Amino acid sequence: MELGKRIRARLSSRESKVAAEQELEEATDLAEEAAARQAKPRRGLFEGEPPAEIPAEIRVTSTAAESDQAVPTALKVAAAWAWRIFLVAGLIYFIGWILGFLSEVVIPLAVACLLAAALKPLANRLHGWGLPKGPAAAFTLLGGILLIAGALTLIINSIAGQAGELSQQVVAGFRQLEQWLMNSPLPIDQSWFQLDEWGTRIQQFLVDSQSTIAAYAGDIGTSIGHFLAGVAICLFTLFYFLYDGRGIFSFLLNLMPRPAQARADAAALRGWQSLSAYVRATVLVALVDAIGVLIVALALGVPLAPALAALVFLGAFIPLVGAFVSGFLAVLVALVAVGWVQALIMLAGIIVVMQVEGHILQPFLLGRAVHLHPLAVLLAIAMGIVIAGIVGALVAVPILAFVKTFIQELYRQSHEVVELSAPPPQAAEPASA
């Protein structure tokens, strides 16, 4: 019995050894096959080869930062500029809408700023002579009012004094034009030259347009009320600008962040100096234009010469187009009053005055104050007319001059800060002998 047990134990141990050896051989074969597959070169994805490594630019990742890296740099820059441009454009549109909505207050403030830029040196001079700030501002304001009232009185008296003579000349000129049209080969109906027919047409037009005329009359009355209110706002604002302009600006400056106050103060001061120089130079240019037109008109015997000169003086405050348009009115008066030869001479004289202004006075006087490209001036005037009419055309270029100088000063200060913060260049070490 014991012998049988021993035999069975030896057989079972031999069987387990054989099974273990077989398992070891199978594991060895599997490992060798895996190593062979890894070492064997693959030719295609369908043969079991893993795909080649995908470039980082087009790799599909799982995080937002890695996804952002897949966007081209040019597209990132374009998108960044796009939303900033839309934001700035929307802000400008909103500010323009606010200014348009409050135009009855904004326009008098703008005019008061221009007048303060022109009159502030006089108020400072009076204060420097020992006059208190309040009386100095009051005397300066009264002097400006008297100057404007004198110019308007000159225009009104000139028109009233020569109205009879001018009306006769206008009627004679109209008769000459009527005779020329009647004898011309133009196909014009003779009924157009009958005064009775014209009277009937005008009367019928007035009867048919009663409601429209009444609406226009109401609008004119409202506009006159708004104009008088704007004049009052302008005068009060101008007085306080002359009296305590620096205090008003300091109050507005304190609303800004404290680190930016010094830079904004320096840039605004520089812009105000440029604006003051621009306004004074514009006054000199307008005065020269008015004197030139006055000399030519008096030499030709054109009626209303002082009034036309005053109109040219006021029109010259609108650059490029103001003096020319007001001078063209002088040409029309010369054509009606003294004849077409004198009108051509008047036109030639105005062209000479405009050339002197554009090539001598503006580069010499305005160029020192602020240099603006003619295209920028023209676009500013056009936008000013669209936003606020004639007053917008009057204040558009001075505002552009202030903004240009303000931005240039901020840009200069930022460059100075960068240069001061940059480390000084290290001196080169001497070469050892």
ZIKABEL-V78753 format. One record per residue. N is the residue number from 0. D_CENTER is the distance of its C-alpha to the mean C-alpha in whole Angstrom. Layout:
n->[N/N]
d_center->[D_CENTER/D_CENTER]
This chain:
n->[0/1/2/3/4/5/6/7/8/9/10/11/12/13/14/15/16/17/18/19/20/21/22/23/24/25/26/27/28/29/30/31/32/33/34/35/36/37/38/39/40/41/42/43/44/45/46/47/48/49/50/51/52/53/54/55/56/57/58/59/60/61/62/63/64/65/66/67/68/69/70/71/72/73/74/75/76/77/78/79/80/81/82/83/84/85/86/87/88/89/90/91/92/93/94/95/96/97/98/99/100/101/102/103/104/105/106/107/108/109/110/111/112/113/114/115/116/117/118/119/120/121/122/123/124/125/126/127/128/129/130/131/132/133/134/135/136/137/138/139/140/141/142/143/144/145/146/147/148/149/150/151/152/153/154/155/156/157/158/159/160/161/162/163/164/165/166/167/168/169/170/171/172/173/174/175/176/177/178/179/180/181/182/183/184/185/186/187/188/189/190/191/192/193/194/195/196/197/198/199/200/201/202/203/204/205/206/207/208/209/210/211/212/213/214/215/216/217/218/219/220/221/222/223/224/225/226/227/228/229/230/231/232/233/234/235/236/237/238/239/240/241/242/243/244/245/246/247/248/249/250/251/252/253/254/255/256/257/258/259/260/261/262/263/264/265/266/267/268/269/270/271/272/273/274/275/276/277/278/279/280/281/282/283/284/285/286/287/288/289/290/291/292/293/294/295/296/297/298/299/300/301/302/303/304/305/306/307/308/309/310/311/312/313/314/315/316/317/318/319/320/321/322/323/324/325/326/327/328/329/330/331/332/333/334/335/336/337/338/339/340/341/342/343/344/345/346/347/348/349/350/351/352/353/354/355/356/357/358/359/360/361/362/363/364/365/366/367/368/369/370/371/372/373/374/375/376/377/378/379/380/381/382/383/384/385/386/387/388/389/390/391/392/393/394/395/396/397/398/399/400/401/402/403/404/405/406/407/408/409/410/411/412/413/414/415/416/417/418/419/420/421/422/423/424/425/426/427/428/429/430/431/432]
d_center->[119/118/118/116/113/113/113/110/108/108/107/104/103/103/101/98/98/98/95/93/94/92/89/89/89/87/84/84/84/81/79/80/79/75/75/76/73/71/72/72/69/67/66/64/63/66/69/67/65/62/59/57/54/51/48/46/43/44/47/47/46/47/44/40/40/42/40/37/38/39/36/34/32/29/29/29/26/24/25/24/20/20/21/18/15/17/17/13/12/15/13/10/12/14/12/11/14/16/14/15/18/18/17/20/20/16/16/19/18/15/17/20/17/17/21/21/20/22/25/25/27/30/30/31/33/35/35/36/39/41/39/38/34/35/37/34/31/33/34/31/30/33/32/29/30/33/31/29/32/34/32/32/36/36/34/36/39/39/38/41/43/43/42/46/46/43/44/47/45/43/46/48/45/45/48/48/45/47/50/49/47/51/52/50/51/48/49/48/50/52/52/48/50/52/51/53/51/48/49/50/47/45/47/47/43/43/46/44/41/42/40/37/37/38/35/33/35/34/30/30/32/30/27/29/30/26/25/28/27/24/25/28/25/23/26/27/24/24/28/27/24/26/29/28/24/25/27/24/22/25/26/22/22/26/24/23/25/27/27/23/24/25/22/19/21/22/18/17/20/19/15/17/19/17/15/19/20/17/18/22/21/19/23/25/23/24/27/28/27/29/32/32/32/34/37/37/37/40/42/42/43/40/40/37/36/35/33/32/31/29/27/26/25/23/21/20/18/16/15/17/18/19/22/23/23/25/28/28/30/32/33/34/36/38/39/40/42/43/43/41/42/41/38/37/38/35/33/34/33/30/29/31/29/25/27/28/24/22/25/26/24/21/22/24/23/19/19/21/18/15/15/12/13/14/12/8/9/11/8/6/9/10/8/9/12/12/11/13/15/16/15/11/12/13/11/8/9/11/8/6/10/11/8/9/13/13/13/15/17/17/18/21/22/23/24/27/28/28/30/32/33/34/38/40/41/45/47/49/53/56/58/61/64]
